[in-house]
Amino acid sequence: MACASLVAGLILGGCKRADPSASAAGGPPPKDSKARRVAVVVSTLNNPWFVVLAETARDRAKELGYEVTIFDSQNDPAKESAHFDNLVSSGYGAVLFNCTDASGSIANVRRAKAAGIPVFCMDREITANDAAVSQILSDNYTGCVALGQYFVAQVGETGRYIELLGLVADTNTWNRSKGFHSVVDRYPGLKMVAQQSAEFDRSKALEVLEALLQSHPDINAVFCGNDAMAMGAYQALLAAQKADKVKVFGFDGADDAVKAVAEGKIAATVMQFPKLMARTAAENADKYFKGERNFPHRTPVAVELVTRDNVAKYGNYGRR
């Protein structure tokens, strides 16, 4: 598939660049003062993974010659909407966007588009085909198919587990859950005893799992929709003196989770490539400013299963 070829090229290109200060489209950035200003609007900076996403997008856009401001939505759609009001009225030229709500954020993107401001989504999807210029998205479903297979290999074909979901309004939450269940649900002996949102948040995951362990003390595993929740789940199990009995599975490739895999604290995670997605979004904006209009609407970026067997290959939010 052409899309798969593009992704492979992105991954290889993200690792080695002859001139990181050069525009992907060639030549200097436009001189128009509006076009030179780029907003990075990110769902939250309360998670190191999203800090990496935002700062990499900022740094790449700066390398390409643009003025950049990061806006933190704090996982609050109202704050995100206020950010868009601000950047539209302030005359930004483009938005590198990580949304709070797959459906609710569409109106913000369309408002920017109506004002002549192109939006380039990264990591989180909006469920509209006529709003953003491009969306660079991890292949969450396929990643969790691989994670589900590893889950069965580690836990076995019988057992009891809890699933901690991310934000219910985020398509990543459900793509990961569906990918995982497409494998695990084939084994009737594996019983999901509870499924609850912890909102992709470490502290929330700690609280939620502590409460769930009261009614489900005999679980064998916890599947978490991201690494922040996986680390919170591990803390809850440690406090309950169950950390050596219950296997935890995450998703993201955050540095603390990768280290926890290496130390045997959690069983596995899935490496996304936030730096690749962020750089690509910034480079797409640069191409757009210089006249390019032919962008794939959605570009899936391959992810990779990280286990104790291969963890030495990973770190710093990507491959070493």
Secondary structure, DSSP 8 states (H G I E B T S, - for coil): -HHHHHHHHHHHHHH--S-TTS-TTSS-----TTTTEEEEEES-SSSHHHHHHHHHHHHHHHHTT-EEEEEE-TT-HHHHHHHHHHHHHHT-SEEEE--S-TTTTHHHHHHHHHTT--EEEESS--S-SSS-SEEEEE-HHHHHHHHHHHHHHHH-SSEEEEEEE--TT-HHHHHHHHHHHHHHTT-TTEEEEEEEE-TT-HHHHHHHHHHHHHH-TT--EEEESSHHHHHHHHHHHHHTT-TTTSEEE--B--HHHHHHHHTTSSSEEEE--HHHHHHHHHHHHHHHHTT-----SEEEE--EEEETTTGGGB-SSSB-
